[in-house]
Amino acid sequence: MNVLITGANRGIGLEFCRQLTGRGDQVMAACRSCSSALQELKEEAGDRLQLIEGADVTSDEGLDSLFKSVEGAPIDLLINNAGLMEGVTLDHLDTPSIRRQFEINAIAPLRVTQGLLDNLSKQARVCIVTSRMGSIDDNDSGGSYGYRMSKAAANMVGRSLSVDLASRGVSVALLHPGYVRTDMTGGNGLMDTNESVRGLIGIIDRLGPENTGLFWHTNGEVLPW
């Protein structure tokens, strides 16, 4: 399987690269700049891992560079993983931060997917790594305005893509990785990346036209919108 992952240099994206190359998939790891951990994985994985640097999914130049890097390459699985979480409260309503989070969490997955439509193979799968913090029904603690709003928008992107791409045979999943110990969460969380990604890959492997457009927890539960 040929896979492209954005935000692949650390955290969940890096773990996707590790587990997918480990089982023999061909992975294109897109990121703004390569981390030492991703470079070490490249040395281990060899030809199974292609590094694509300069892939800033929030800029026209970065997207153009990404699309040119994979021109003509078939993609069986696209994982829109790049994301940003910044704290925005009612007392400190940082609107530039809200805009940044919308740009990377919601707009970027749409632009990346649209730009790679010609690369998607028959019965390809498209995933967006989102968060249950984007669930309106599940919000009982408030706050986190930029992150919650942008992830709710990302969920709508995925749901609409599942409708628009159905005629192409492409299936779409919205993936909540759980509360994972990563740099984004400051090392806090209920699970490590290996457990989270193992669950997400299990969902991806079961993804098809019969369950496209759903919002999944890494434990296999379908989450409310």
C-alpha positions as CSV (number, residue, x, y, z in Angstrom):
1,M,0.0,0.0,0.0
2,N,1.3,3.5,-0.9
3,V,0.7,6.0,1.9
4,L,1.2,9.7,2.2
5,I,1.2,11.3,5.7
6,T,1.4,15.0,6.5
7,G,2.9,16.2,9.8
8,A,5.1,13.1,9.7
9,N,8.1,14.4,11.7
10,R,6.9,13.8,15.2
11,G,4.1,12.4,17.5
12,I,1.3,10.6,15.9
13,G,2.5,11.2,12.3
14,L,5.9,9.7,13.1
15,E,4.3,6.7,14.7
16,F,2.1,6.2,11.6
17,C,5.3,6.1,9.6
18,R,6.9,3.7,12.0
19,Q,4.1,1.2,12.1
20,L,3.1,1.3,8.4
21,T,6.7,0.9,7.2
22,G,7.2,-1.8,9.8
23,R,4.5,-3.9,8.2
24,G,5.8,-3.3,4.7
25,D,3.8,-0.4,3.3
26,Q,5.5,2.3,1.2
27,V,5.2,5.6,3.0
28,M,5.8,9.2,1.9
29,A,6.4,11.3,5.0
30,A,5.6,14.9,4.4
31,C,6.7,17.6,6.8
32,R,8.1,21.1,7.0
33,S,11.4,19.9,8.3
34,C,12.7,16.5,9.1
35,S,13.3,15.6,12.8
36,S,16.1,13.5,14.0
37,A,13.6,10.8,14.9
38,L,12.2,10.7,11.4
39,Q,15.7,10.6,9.9
40,E,16.6,7.7,12.1
41,L,13.4,5.9,11.0
42,K,14.4,6.5,7.4
43,E,17.7,4.8,8.0
44,E,15.9,1.8,9.4
45,A,13.1,1.7,6.8
46,G,15.2,2.3,3.8
47,D,13.3,2.4,0.5
48,R,10.0,1.9,2.3
49,L,10.1,5.5,3.5
50,Q,10.4,8.6,1.3
51,L,11.0,12.0,3.1
52,I,9.3,15.1,1.7
53,E,10.5,18.2,3.4
54,G,9.3,21.8,2.8
55,A,5.6,20.6,2.9
56,D,4.1,23.5,4.8
57,V,0.4,22.7,4.3
58,T,-0.7,26.2,5.2
59,S,1.2,27.9,2.4
60,D,0.8,27.9,-1.4
61,E,4.5,27.3,-1.9
62,G,4.6,24.4,0.6
63,L,1.6,22.8,-1.1
64,D,3.0,23.2,-4.6
65,S,6.2,21.6,-3.4
66,L,4.3,18.7,-1.9
67,F,2.2,18.1,-5.1
68,K,5.3,18.3,-7.3
69,S,7.2,15.8,-5.1
70,V,4.5,13.2,-5.5
71,E,3.4,14.0,-9.1
72,G,2.3,10.8,-10.8
73,A,2.7,8.7,-7.7
74,P,-0.3,6.5,-6.8
75,I,-1.7,7.0,-3.2
76,D,-3.8,4.3,-1.7
77,L,-4.0,6.0,1.7
78,L,-3.8,9.7,2.5
79,I,-3.5,10.6,6.2
80,N,-4.0,14.3,6.9
81,N,-2.3,14.4,10.2
82,A,-0.7,17.9,10.5
83,G,-2.3,19.8,13.3
84,L,-2.0,22.7,15.8
85,M,-3.4,23.1,19.2
86,E,-3.2,26.5,21.0
87,G,-5.1,27.6,24.1
88,V,-7.7,30.2,23.5
89,T,-10.1,31.2,26.3
90,L,-13.0,33.6,26.7
91,D,-10.8,35.8,28.8
92,H,-7.9,35.8,26.3
93,L,-9.7,35.6,22.9
94,D,-6.6,35.4,20.6
95,T,-8.2,35.6,17.2
96,P,-5.0,35.3,15.2
97,S,-4.5,32.0,17.0
98,I,-8.0,30.9,16.1
99,R,-7.2,31.7,12.4
100,R,-3.9,29.7,12.5
101,Q,-5.7,26.7,13.9
102,F,-8.4,26.9,11.3
103,E,-5.7,27.1,8.6
104,I,-3.9,24.0,9.6
105,N,-6.6,21.9,11.2
106,A,-9.5,22.4,8.8
107,I,-8.5,24.2,5.6
108,A,-5.2,22.3,5.0
109,P,-6.8,18.8,4.9
110,L,-9.2,20.0,2.3
111,R,-6.5,21.7,0.2
112,V,-4.2,18.7,0.4
113,T,-6.9,16.2,-0.5
114,Q,-8.1,18.3,-3.4
115,G,-4.6,18.8,-4.7
116,L,-3.9,15.0,-4.6
117,L,-7.2,13.8,-6.2
118,D,-5.4,12.7,-9.4
119,N,-3.0,10.6,-7.2
120,L,-5.7,8.7,-5.4
121,S,-6.0,5.1,-6.6
122,K,-9.2,3.2,-7.0
123,Q,-10.8,2.5,-3.6
124,A,-8.3,4.8,-1.9
125,R,-8.8,5.9,1.6
126,V,-8.6,9.5,3.0
127,C,-8.3,10.1,6.7
128,I,-8.3,13.3,8.8
129,V,-6.8,13.1,12.3
130,T,-9.2,15.2,14.2
131,S,-10.3,15.2,17.9
132,R,-13.4,14.5,20.0
133,M,-12.9,18.1,21.1
134,G,-14.5,19.0,17.8
135,S,-17.7,17.1,18.8
136,I,-20.5,19.6,19.6
137,D,-22.5,17.0,21.4
138,D,-19.6,15.9,23.6
139,N,-18.6,19.4,24.7
140,D,-19.3,19.7,28.4
141,S,-16.3,21.7,29.5
142,G,-16.2,24.7,27.1
143,G,-13.0,26.7,26.3
144,S,-10.3,25.8,23.8
145,Y,-12.1,27.9,21.2
146,G,-9.7,27.8,18.3
147,Y,-9.0,24.1,18.7
148,R,-12.6,23.0,19.2
149,M,-13.9,25.2,16.4
150,S,-11.3,24.2,13.9
151,K,-11.7,20.5,14.6
152,A,-15.5,20.8,14.3
153,A,-14.8,22.3,10.9
154,A,-12.3,19.5,10.0
155,N,-15.1,17.0,10.8
156,M,-17.4,18.8,8.4
157,V,-14.6,18.7,5.7
158,G,-14.3,14.9,6.1
159,R,-18.1,14.4,6.1
160,S,-18.4,16.4,2.9
161,L,-15.5,14.6,1.3
162,S,-17.1,11.3,2.0
163,V,-20.1,12.4,0.0
164,D,-18.2,14.0,-2.9
165,L,-15.6,11.2,-3.3
166,A,-18.1,8.3,-3.0
167,S,-18.6,8.1,-6.8
168,R,-14.8,7.7,-7.1
169,G,-14.8,4.7,-4.7
170,V,-12.8,6.7,-2.2
171,S,-13.7,6.2,1.5
172,V,-13.1,8.8,4.2
173,A,-12.6,8.5,8.0
174,L,-12.4,11.2,10.8
175,L,-10.0,9.8,13.4
176,H,-9.8,10.8,17.0
177,P,-6.5,9.4,18.4
178,G,-7.4,9.6,22.0
179,Y,-5.7,11.7,24.7
180,V,-2.1,10.9,23.6
181,R,1.2,11.8,25.3
182,T,2.9,13.9,22.6
183,D,4.6,17.3,22.3
184,M,1.2,18.8,21.5
185,T,-0.2,17.8,24.8
186,G,2.9,18.7,26.7
187,G,3.6,15.0,27.4
188,N,0.2,14.6,29.2
189,G,-2.3,11.9,28.1
190,L,-3.8,8.5,28.8
191,M,-1.9,6.5,26.2
192,D,1.3,6.5,24.1
193,T,1.5,7.0,20.4
194,N,2.0,3.3,19.6
195,E,-1.3,2.3,21.3
196,S,-3.2,5.1,19.6
197,V,-1.9,4.5,16.1
198,R,-2.3,0.8,16.4
199,G,-6.0,1.4,17.0
200,L,-6.3,3.9,14.2
201,I,-4.6,1.6,11.7
202,G,-7.1,-1.1,12.7
203,I,-10.0,1.3,11.8
204,I,-8.3,2.3,8.5
205,D,-7.9,-1.3,7.5
206,R,-11.6,-1.8,7.9
207,L,-12.6,1.4,6.1
208,G,-14.7,1.1,3.0
209,P,-17.8,2.4,1.3
210,E,-20.1,0.8,3.9
211,N,-18.7,2.9,6.8
212,T,-17.3,6.0,5.0
213,G,-17.8,9.4,6.6
214,L,-17.9,8.3,10.3
215,F,-16.1,9.9,13.3
216,W,-14.0,7.2,15.0
217,H,-12.3,7.0,18.4
218,T,-9.1,4.9,18.3
219,N,-10.8,2.3,20.4
220,G,-13.3,1.6,17.6
221,E,-16.2,3.6,19.0
222,V,-18.2,5.8,16.6
223,L,-18.3,9.3,18.2
224,P,-21.2,11.8,18.2
225,W,-21.0,14.9,16.0
